[in-house]
């Protein structure tokens, strides 16, 4: 017996495995003692109790609450005497397409009154010779998104021009130009 106690104290308890076993026995002893003292546990009490019905946060009779609405967007509003989105898009497209024979400065000067300052800055390094089309091939298609934001699609001879127009103060200006080859 003395030899067993000596082995336990000198070798087993000084090793990592011995320390881990001692901690595990201690933890299991504390948990077991706590369960004996607390008595029987009712599973319906405490944090595990759940509602008998699902919790609803939306009135099921309120209708469709999805992202896609069935209502049409409001028509675009234009300040009195200002160009409509269609007129602005037509003039911008004409200036954009007619820039091939002009210098870059002349081309930018034609686009500037129809563009937002942000778009004018983005186009500052653009060359009119890089315009990938020569003429329009159909009528523009206007998609109102809000009262102050409109998307216009213009069919061209080698693709489709997409313009985003904004009217923060009622005057429509082109804010973005995108090209899609067909």
Protein Blocks (a to p, Z undefined) as FASTA:
>chain_A
ZZmmmmmmmmmmmpmklmmmmmmmmmmmmmmmmmmmnopadfkgcjlbccfbdcdfbdfk
nopabfbdcbdcddddddehiacfklmmmmmmmmmmmmmmpcfklmmmmmmmmpcfklmm
mmmmpcfklpcbfbdcbdcddddfblmbccdddddfkbccddddddfkopacdfbdcddd
ZZ
